[in-house]
Amino acid sequence: MQSSDIDMDLQEFRGILGEALAEGGTQPLLRLTDEEIAILDPDSLTECVAPTPRLTELSGQEREWVYATALRSLVSREAVEVANIDELDAVLRASSANAAAAGSAEEDIDGAAAASAPSGVDLDMRVTPEVSLALALRRTAARALAVEQHTSSGVTHMLVYVHAEDLYLVERITAGGLHMFTLASSAKDAADMVLLFVDPFEVADKDGPLEHLTLQQISEENVGRALNDAINSALVVGQTVLLADAPGPLLTTYATEKALWTVYVEEPHASTGIQARAVGKNTLRKMITKLIAPN
């Protein structure tokens, strides 16, 4: 099997993208599922920070079958081109027939590593430029912003891969394992997506006084009544951290029915300590933009 061509000339693509984004602005790129990413870039399952929540729910045998289905989807959507499609089709049809005859999904497909090549078929596979671009940009960013959104419905994720002042890849991941990729042309545009992610009900209203907290106060839950109430009544909790060579800032948000509080740490053991306050939309946008924008 020939691997997906994700080691492309990034400088060339960045130049092309910079021009395209300058004309059209921030724009959606594509959508992929957990299992489609597993086929296109299997190494990313262990080497990338983006989670694959759907795959974690499946057994090894179940993964083999959803991988085969995902490959069909990629081919039908023309996201990939398989040169030996006739050979692949024959094997997939035979596998389906065998599974139906067995009356179960216990057919041996030669291991999960062969997910993109059922029954040992060696695929001659090429992917579209859009797919190659998304896979390359999510692997090669020097810095990334990782965001978790916690609600009563579960946890969803967003990652902002920082490449240049006019090029950011934003990846939003649903609890069901759908990855939605967007190309952003500015730190502000990327920040606006993060802002709506951590404040989906747009309750950030106005800035309150800045409060300085200590680790002892937090461990003892002695953070003041207003912040304590916000923590206990939050409908959406956001955890935002900058991933880089050196430990980066950590921003936690608590969105209630009426307000949004932030708890911010610039870096471990920072002289500025732990800062907490209720914030308005503009201040929250500035905080997020500062995390995203390259130095």
N, C-alpha and C positions, 0 to 999 in steps of 0.2 A: 504493500500500500504506500502510495506517495502522500506525504503529509501536506496539509493546507499551506499555501504559500503566504505566511504571515511575516516573513522577514523581508519586507519590501523596502524600497528606498523611501524612508520617512521624510527626508528633506524635500524630495520631489513632491510627495503627497501634501506635505505641509504648505508648500508654495501654492499648489493647485487649490487646496482647501481654503487657504487664506484669501485668495482671489474670489472663490465662489461664495464664501461666507460674507465677504465685504459687499458683494452684490445682493445676495439673498438673505443675509442674516442667519440667525440661529434656525436650525431646521432638523426635523426628525431624520434619522438615518435608516434604521431597520429594527425589526423585532426578532428575537430568537428565544427558544425555550431552553431549559436546562439540558435536555437530552440532545438538542441540536448542537449546542455548544460542546457537549461531550464528544460528539462525532467530529465536529470541525476542528477542535483544539483540545484533545483529551488531556494533554499535559497541564492545561490551565486549571483543571479541577483541583490540582494540588499546588500549583505555582502562582495562582492569582488570588487576590483577596476577596473577589466577588463570590458570594455564597451561591450554592445551587440547592435551594430548599426542597425542591421536588425530588431530587435524586436521593436525598438523605432519608426519604420516607420509603424507598423501594428496596426490596431484597436484590441480591445479585441476579437471580433468575428473571425477576421483573424488569430489571434494567435492560437486559438483553433484548427483551421484546419491545420495550418502548424505544430503544435505540433503532431497531429495524423500522418501526413506524415513523420515527423522526427522519430517518434517511429518505423514506418515501416522500415525506412532506417537503424536505429540502429540494429534492429532484423535481417534484411537481411544481414548486414555486420558482423553479429555475434559479435558486440561490446557489446551487452547485451543478456542475456538469460532470457526469460520469461517462468516460469514453467507452468502457465496457459494460454499458447499460443492459445489453441483452443477456449477458452472463449473470449479472446481478439480478435481473428480473426473474430469470429462470430459477435461481437459487431461492429467492424470496417466495416465489409461488410454491416451490417444493416444500419449503419450510412451513408455509401456511397450511398446506395440505397435510403434512405430517402432524402438525399440531392439532388440526381438526380431528384427524383419525385417532389420535391419542386421547382426545377429550380433555386435555389439560395443557398447561403452559410449562411442562417439565421437559420439553425437548432440549437436548444439548446443542448449543450453538457455538461450541468451541471457545467458551470463556468470554468474560466481559471485555477483554482487550480487543476482541474481534467485533465489537458492537457496530462499527462502521463497515464491517466486512463479514456479514453473516456466513457461517459455515466455512470460514477460511478463505472467502473470495478476496483476491488482491485488487483493490479498487484503484483505478486510474482517475482520480478526482481533481477537478479544478473548481475554485470558488469564484464568485463575482467580486469585482473590486470593492463594492460596499461591504461585503462580509470580510474580506481581507483587511480592509481599513479598520473596521471595528475591532477585529481580533488583534491587530497590530497595535492600535492605540491603547487598548486596555492592558497590554503587556509591557509597553515601553515608556510609560510616564515616570518621570523622576519623582514626582509628588502626586499624591491623590488625597482627596477628601472623602472620608468614609462616614456615612450617615445612617443611623438606625432610627426607625420610627416605631415606637411602641404604643399600641392602642389595645382596647379590649378585644379586638379581632385578631391580634397577633403582632408579628414583627415583619416589617418590610425594610428594604435597604435602598440606598442610593449612593453611587460613587461618582466623583468628579475627577477625571484624570487630566492633570495639568500638563500641557505641552508647550504652549506659547501664549503670549498676551492676547492673541486673536484665535486661539485654537484650544478647545476643551472638549473632551468626550464625557458626556453624562450618561450613566447607566443606572436605570431604575429597575429594581428587581422586586416583583410581587411575591407574596407568600406562596403562590402556586408555581413559582419558578419561571415566570415570563420576564425576559430581559429586554427592556426598551431603551434603545440607544439614540441619543440626540447629539448633534454637533453644535456647540455653542461658540459664538464669535467673540465673546467678551466675558470677563470675570463677572460683570454685573448680570448678564443673561444667565450664566450658570448659577449665580447666587440667588436669582429670582426663583429658579426651579427648586433649589434647596429650601428657600424661605417658604414656599408653598407646601413643601413636603413636611416641614416641621411645624408649620402653622396652617393646616389645611382649612380651618374654619375662620382664618384671618381675624384672630382676636387680639393680636398685638396692637395696643392702643396708644399708650403714651409712656414716656420715660419716667421712672421713679428714681429716688435717691440711690446712689451707689452704696452698697454695704460690703464690708470686708469681713471675711470669715476665716476661721482657722480650722485645721484638721480636727482639732479637739472638739470644736463646736459641732462640726458635721458628725463626728462619731457619736457624740452625745445627743444628737438631734436637737441641738440648742441653736437654731438658726433664725429665730424670730418668728412671731406668729404669722406674718403675711406670707413669707416664703414657705413656712411649714404647711399652711393652708393650701398654697398653690401645689406643693408636692403631693399632698394627700388627695386633692381634688382634680388633679391633672387628667384631662381626657386624652392628650397626646404628649408623650415624652420623647424628646429627641436627644440622641447622643451623636455628637459630631466631633471627629478627631482628624487631625492632619497627619497623614502617613508620609514620612520622609526619613532620610538617613538619621537625622537627630530627632529625639522626641519632640512632638509638636503640640500645639494648643489643644485643649479639650473644652468643648462648649456643650453644656447640657441645657435643654429647654423644657419648660413645663407650661403647656398650653391648657388653660382652664376654660370655663364657659365665657369668661369676661376679660381675661388678661393673659399675657405671656411673660414668664420669668426666665431669666438666663442665669446660669452659674458658669463662670468662665475661669479657666486656669491657663495662663500663657505658656507655661512649661513647668515640668517638675521642679519644685523648690524655687519657683520664681519669686523675686523680691516683691512683686505686686500682689502675691498671695492669691486667695480665692475671692473673686468678685461676683456679687449677686445683685440683681436689680430687675424690676419690671421694665420692659422696653416697648417702644412703639415700632411700627413697621420699618421706618427709615433707619433707626438705630440697628435693628436686627439685620437689615440688608447690609449695612456697613460692616457689621461684625463678620458676617459670612463672607462678604467680598474680600475682606482683609485676609481671611484664611485661604481663599482660593487664589488670589492674585499672585503671580510670581514675584519674587524679590527683585 
